[in-house]
């Protein structure tokens, strides 16, 4: 299981193994997040352990929002992968395959 985080101004999407398949935790988490000033809506997907949080970036900074989410114990941004992390892993994997293929071609 993993943590995930993707942020664009006004929208934060997270995934947490703590929330996955745990309706009670998701309900408590959703109620907490809805009570944060500047949050406009929260969409939960318990089957994925994900929350999409819409907020007003003029009122709430995403770093403050993430910090508040961590206080619940349901999210850890230090362990969270981002879209950039996945892109980097993909590029590294493709580069390794290309290098392996090139070195195999040189030895034949």
C-alpha positions in Angstrom: 0.0 0.0 0.0 1.1 3.5 -0.7 0.4 7.2 -0.1 -0.2 9.4 -3.1 -0.6 13.1 -3.6 -1.4 15.3 -6.6 -2.0 19.0 -6.2 -3.1 21.8 -8.5 -4.2 25.1 -7.1 -7.7 24.6 -5.7 -7.6 20.8 -5.8 -5.7 18.2 -3.8 -6.1 14.5 -4.4 -4.7 12.0 -1.9 -4.6 8.3 -1.5 -4.0 6.7 1.9 -3.8 3.0 2.9 -5.3 4.1 6.2 -8.5 5.1 4.4 -8.7 2.2 2.0 -11.8 0.0 2.5 -12.5 1.8 5.8 -15.8 3.5 5.5 -15.8 4.7 9.1 -12.3 6.3 8.8 -13.4 7.9 5.5 -16.5 9.4 7.1 -14.5 10.8 10.0 -11.8 12.1 7.7 -14.4 13.7 5.4 -16.1 15.4 8.3 -12.8 16.8 9.5 -11.8 18.1 6.1 -15.1 19.7 5.5 -14.6 21.7 8.7 -11.3 23.2 7.5 -11.8 26.9 6.5 -11.4 27.3 2.7 -12.4 23.7 1.8 -15.3 23.9 -0.6 -16.0 20.1 -1.1 -14.6 16.7 -0.4 -15.2 13.6 -2.5 -14.2 10.2 -1.0 -13.7 6.8 -2.6 -13.2 4.3 0.2 -12.5 1.5 -2.2 -9.4 3.3 -3.3 -8.7 5.1 0.0 -8.8 8.4 -1.9 -10.0 11.9 -1.2 -10.3 14.7 -3.7 -10.4 18.0 -1.8 -11.5 21.2 -3.5 -10.4 24.4 -1.7 -10.1 28.1 -2.3 -6.4 28.8 -2.8 -7.0 32.5 -1.8 -8.0 31.3 1.7 -6.1 28.0 2.2 -2.5 27.2 1.1 -2.0 23.6 0.0 1.0 23.1 2.3 -1.2 24.1 5.3 -4.0 21.8 4.1 -1.5 18.8 3.8 -0.2 19.6 7.3 -3.7 19.5 8.7 -4.4 16.2 7.0 -1.4 14.7 8.6 -2.6 15.7 12.0 -5.4 13.2 11.6 -2.9 10.4 11.3 -4.5 9.3 8.0 -1.9 10.7 5.6 1.9 11.0 5.5 3.2 13.3 2.8 6.8 12.2 3.4 5.7 8.7 2.1 3.5 10.0 -0.6 4.4 9.6 -4.3 3.5 12.3 -6.7 2.8 12.2 -10.5 6.4 13.5 -10.9 7.7 10.5 -9.0 5.8 8.1 -11.2 7.0 9.9 -14.3 10.6 9.7 -13.1 10.2 5.9 -12.3 8.8 5.3 -15.8 11.6 7.3 -17.5 14.2 5.4 -15.5 12.6 2.1 -16.4 12.5 2.9 -20.1 16.1 4.1 -20.1 17.2 0.9 -18.4 15.4 -1.2 -21.0 17.0 0.8 -23.8 20.4 0.5 -22.3 19.9 -3.2 -21.7 18.7 -3.7 -25.3 21.6 -1.6 -26.7 24.2 -3.6 -24.7 22.6 -6.9 -25.8 22.9 -5.7 -29.4 26.5 -4.8 -29.0 27.5 -8.3 -27.6 25.8 -10.3 -30.4 
